Amino acid sequence: MDHARVMRALAWVVAGYLIALAVWLGWLAPHAPPGTVPYQVMIMVGLFGTACGGAVTWASMPTRADRRLRRHGLEGWARIEGVHPLGRTDHASEMTELDVELTVPGADTYSGTIVVDVMPVDKARIVVGQTVPIRVDPQDRDRIILVL
């Protein structure tokens, strides 16, 4: 999860909510029929929660560059030569450094290191000697995505 991207999305939601709150307090609430203010507060809180959930969902999606690489990147294979756990994350996965030998059809085989967030369900596939599919950016061979 890209925490910086999530924080930026939530900052935009909070900024928008503060503007909506100012409009509501300054213009809508004084003109509201008597007895409806508690319902309006519930609506405002509900809208804030919905906007926060939508922002976190949007921010958790892969970036446009990652989606483009997954669709249009060169298909290849990576043979895992070393697995080095770096630490647990806050969402039950583990940051892992992989020493790999990369093979892309039409190019020479080369070695590299990939740092990847390994989910528990994928842990059995990330072992030394295993071959995993990858996508490589045709313009920048250092930009690689594992296709798990």
N, C-alpha and C positions, 0 to 999 in steps of 0.2 A: 504494500500500500504506500502510495506517495503522500506522506503526511503534509508536505509543503503545499501540494496541490489541493488537498482537502481543506487545509487552513485558509488558503486563498478563497476557495469556494464559499466556505462558511463566513469569511469576512465580508464578501459581497452580499450574502444573505442578511447578515446583521445590519449592514449599511442600508440595504433596501428596507428592512424591517423598521429601522429607526426613522426613515423618511415616511413610511406608511403610518407609523405610530404618531409622528408629529402631525401629519394630515388628519388623522383620526381625532387626536386630542384637540387640535386647534379648530377644526371645521366640522367634522361629523358628530362627535360626541355632544357638543353643545346644542345641536339641532335635532338630536335623537328624541323620539317619544319617551315619556317618562316610563321607567321600569325596564327599558331594553338594554341599558348599559352593561349589566352582567353578562347578557348573551353576546353582546358585541365583544366584550373582553375574551370570552371563551372562543369566539370566532378568530380573534386576532392571535391568541395563543395557538390555536389549532393550525392556522395558516403559517405561523412561524415554525412549528414543528414539522409540518409538511414540507416547507421550503428547505429546512435543514436536512431532512431525509433525502429529498431530491438532489440537493447539492452534493451530499456525501456519495450518493449512488453515482451521480455523473462524474465526480472527481475520482472515483475508484475504477472507472472504466479505463482501458488502455488509451494512451494518447493517440492522436492522429498519426504521428510518425510511426508508432508501434503497429497500428492497424495497417498502415501502408506497407511496412516492412513484412508483416505477416502475409499480406496478399501478393505483393510484387517482388519480394526478396528472392534471391537465388536459393533454390532448395539444396541442402547439403546434409552431411552427417558429421556428428562429433563422437569420437570414441573417448570415453572417460578414462583418463590415466591416473587421476588423483582426486580425492574428495576430502575437503577440509572444512568442517563445520565452523562457522564464525560466531554464531550465537542465536538464541531464540528471539523471535519477534513477538510483538504484542498480540498477534492473531494466530497462535498455535502453529506457526510454521518456523522454519529455520533458515537463516541466511547461510549459504554454503558457497565456498569457492571451489570451482571445478577446474582442474588441469585437463585440457582436452587437446586432441589431435583433430583438426578440422579438415574435412574433405568437401570441396565444392566441385562438381563436374566442370571440366574445362579449365581448371586451375591447379596449381601445385598444392599439395597437402602442406599445412602449416600448423604450428602449435600455438596455443593461447590459453588464457585464463578467463573464465566466466564466473561472475558472482550472480547467484540466482536465489530466489526465495522459494524453498522447497516445501511444498505442502505435505502433510503426513501420508496422503493417498499416493503421492508420487515418489515417496522415499525408496520404495522397492525398485524403481526404475533407475535411480541415481546411484549406481554402484560401479566400482572400478571394472573396466573391461566391457561395460555395456555401451551400445551405440544408440544415440538418440538423434532424432531429426532436428535440424536447425534451419533457420532462414538467415541469409547474409545479405547485407545492403550492397548492391552492385557498385556504388560509388565509394563506399567506405567499408572495407573488409573487416574493420575492427568492430563494426556495429552488427551484433548477432543476437538472435532471439532463439531460445529453445522452444520447440513445438511439442509440448507434453500433452 
